Amino acid sequence: MNSATAPTLIAIALQLGLGLTVFQANPKRKSNQCFLILSLVISTWLVSLYLAFVARTPDSAEFAIREASTAGVLYLLTLNLLRLSIRRNSTSWRNILSDSRIWLFVTAAVAALCQTKAFLKGAVIPSQTAAAPIPIYGPGADKLYAAYIALGFVALIVSYGRDLRRTIGGERAELGFVLIGGIAAMATALLLAFVLDYFLGPAHSIWFAPFRMIIFSLVIAYGIATRKIMEVSLLFRRVIAYALLALYLLALYAGVWWLVIVALRSPSSQNAHSIAHVTAAIVTAFAMAPARGISQRLAERLFISAKQLDFRATMSKTAKILASVTTLRDLLSRFAETVAEAVNTDRVLILLPDKHGFTQQYPPSEAGSRYRLEMTRDQATIMQLETEREPIVVEELRRVRPTAQGQRVMRQLDSLQIALAMGIFARDQLAGVMLLGPRKTGQIYGTVEQNALQVLCGQLAVAIENAELFKT
C-alpha cells in the first residue's frame, strides 16, 4: 500500500457504506435502489483505479484502464437512470429501462469498444513510485471517448434542467441536489487541479482525488435519503451566507493584524506578532454576530425572486387577527387566509373536535353536506397526530421506510389532495387539525415552514378557547 492507494481504499469503503445506508433508508423506493447501483458503479471505478496503481505488469495495468473506462460509461447511464427513478418512482424498473433504451444501446456499444485493441493497445508501467500507468490508446480512440463523455454530461445536464422545471415538491428538490452534487464534484476537481497541486504538489494532491466522487455522492445521498429535506434555494442561501461570513472575517482578521503590526513598527518582533494576533482575534470575535446577520441578508438578496415564508411578518399579522376577532367562524376564516398567503397554497382545511372525532369548520359547510370532511379518532391520520405530535408531510412519508401506519396515512391524505397535516394542541390534547394542500410554487413544506406553522397552531388553539368562552 502506498500514498496513492490508501486514499482510494478509504474512498471505496466510504462509497459502499454510503450506498448501503441510503438503500436501507427505504429499500422499496426506486431512487434509493438506483443510488445503490450508482455507488456500485463508482466503487467499480475506484477499484479499477486501485488496480491501476498497484499494477506491476503492462497486462494488469491495461485491464485496470479498460475497466475504469467502462465504469465511466456506466456512470453516465446510471445518472440517467437516477433521474428517471426520481421522476417516476411509482413505475416499474421495466418501464424505466424501456425509457432508457437509447442510453442502454449506446452504453453497451461504447463499453464493448473499451474492451478492444482499437480502443487501448497497451499500457506502460512508469518507473516512479505511486505513479499511474500510461495508457497507449488506438488512433483517435481517446478523443472519441472524451467526446462521448462530454456529450453525455451535456445531455444529462439538459435533461436534469428540463425535469427540474417540470417537477414539484420532493422530486424537484432531489433533482436539484443531484445537480448541486455535480457542481460540487466539479469544484472539487478544479480545487485539486489548481490549488492543491500548487501548494502540495502533484505527488501529494493525488491523495485527495478519489474523494471528489465521495463529495458528489454525499450531496446526492442527502437529497435522496434524508427525511427533512431542505429546499435547494435555502441550501444555496446558507452556503453563500457562510461563505460571505468566512471571507469577511478572514479579511477583517488580516486587516487588523496588519494595522497592529504597522502601528507597533516592529514586524520582526515576536511580541508584535503575538499582540497583533490577539487583537485581531478579539476584533473578529466581536464582529462575528453582526457580520452573520449582514451575510444572511446579502445572500437572501441574491435569491430575492424565491418565495419564502416571512416568519416575523406572518406572526405579527396572525397575532393581530387572533387578538381582534371574537367569533369562531371569523377567527378561522382570517387565520386560514393568512396561512394560505404565507405558505402560498390555495387549500386550507381546519377541523375541530365533535362527539365522533373531528369535523370540518373551515371552509364552512352545512351539516351533512357531502363536501364536509369528517375524521374519526381511529383513523390513521388522527392517531399519528395524537401519538407523534409532529406535522405529517406526505412528501416525507414517501421518503422513509414504509410502515402499515404510514401507508394508511399517505393513502388518506393523497385521496384528499393534502400535502401537510398539522395538529392543533391545547393543554397537551389534540384540539383540532389543519390540513394544507400543495404549495402553488411547487416547493415542499420544509422545516422552516413546519416550525412556523406549529407556532401559529399553538396560538390558534388559545384563540379558539377564548372564542368558545366568549360564545358561552
Salt bridges, closest charged atoms under 4 A:
GLU62 OE2 - ARG66 NH2 2.67
GLU62 OE2 - LYS117 NZ 3.11
ASP99 OD2 - ARG88 NH1 1.86
ASP163 OD2 - ARG83 NH1 2.61
ASP163 OD1 - ARG87 NH1 3.05
ASP163 OD1 - ARG162 NE 3.71
GLU174 OE2 - ARG29 NH2 2.25
GLU174 OE2 - ARG399 NH1 2.56
GLU341 OE1 - LYS317 NZ 2.89
GLU386 OE2 - ARG377 NH1 2.83
GLU395 OE1 - ARG398 NH1 3.78
GLU396 OE1 - ARG227 NE 3.44
GLU396 OE1 - LYS228 NZ 3.50
ASP414 OD1 - ARG398 NH2 3.05
ASP428 OD1 - ARG389 NH2 3.60
GLU449 OE2 - ARG439 NH1 3.37
GLU465 OE2 - ARG427 NH1 2.53
